[in-house]
């Protein structure tokens, strides 16, 4: 059985010339074609974080560990 390794990375979006950055996003390194995956809960939270950044409700650079527990 192959174990999945959790790592953290920086995720950056560029929307209409503005950069939005989320630090310390947990990913899973897997022995597969894509090599790197996000958990479904992480993906949903990233979508909400991106929307809040775009709406200027939160800063354009955040640490995932600090905002992951927010109730959206």
VOGU-3710 file (C-alpha; in Angstrom, 3 decimals, decimal comma):
1> xxxxxxxxxx> 0,000/0,000/0,000  1,376/3,390/-1,003  1,004/6,176/1,551  -0,088/9,622/0,436  2,173/12,394/1,621  0,648/15,711/2,628  2,605/18,806/1,637  1,819/22,510/1,582  2,116/24,811/-1,366  1,279/28,318/-2,527
11> xxxxxxxxxx> -1,704/28,769/-4,833  -1,935/31,895/-7,005  -4,727/33,191/-9,222  -4,408/36,124/-11,602  -7,824/37,603/-12,333  -8,167/40,755/-14,436  -4,566/41,725/-13,707  -4,836/41,263/-9,934  -2,919/38,543/-8,099  -4,658/36,530/-5,385
21> xxxxxxxxxx> -2,477/34,246/-3,257  -3,206/31,543/-0,684  -0,236/30,266/1,319  0,172/26,855/2,996  -2,533/25,040/1,046  -2,477/21,325/1,960  -2,036/18,977/-0,996  -1,579/15,246/-1,295  1,351/13,913/-3,276  0,283/10,720/-4,970
31> xxxxxxxxxx> 1,930/8,179/-7,165  -0,284/8,894/-10,171  -0,338/10,842/-13,408  -1,293/14,201/-11,872  1,041/13,771/-8,842  -0,732/16,366/-6,666  -4,313/16,585/-5,424  -6,472/18,739/-3,152  -8,924/17,266/-0,666  -12,576/18,054/-1,569
41> xxxxxxxxxx> -13,039/20,172/1,592  -9,894/22,138/0,751  -11,168/22,691/-2,798  -14,494/24,051/-1,543  -12,774/26,366/0,944  -10,380/27,609/-1,761  -13,337/28,499/-3,948  -14,929/30,506/-1,136  -11,614/32,165/-0,260  -11,099/33,152/-3,907
51> xxxxxxxxxx> -14,599/34,647/-4,088  -14,036/36,649/-0,875  -10,683/37,922/-2,138  -12,213/38,945/-5,463  -14,996/40,799/-3,613  -12,341/42,554/-1,452  -13,870/41,033/1,695  -10,493/39,598/2,756  -6,890/40,489/1,800  -5,520/39,355/-1,564
61> xxxxxxxxxx> -2,873/37,258/0,212  -3,902/34,933/3,054  -2,546/31,920/4,897  -4,863/28,937/4,393  -4,211/27,768/7,954  -5,539/31,079/9,298  -8,745/31,210/7,231  -9,615/27,515/6,878  -11,662/27,508/10,086  -13,748/30,547/9,178
71> xx> -17,470/29,969/8,769  -18,342/31,122/5,278
//
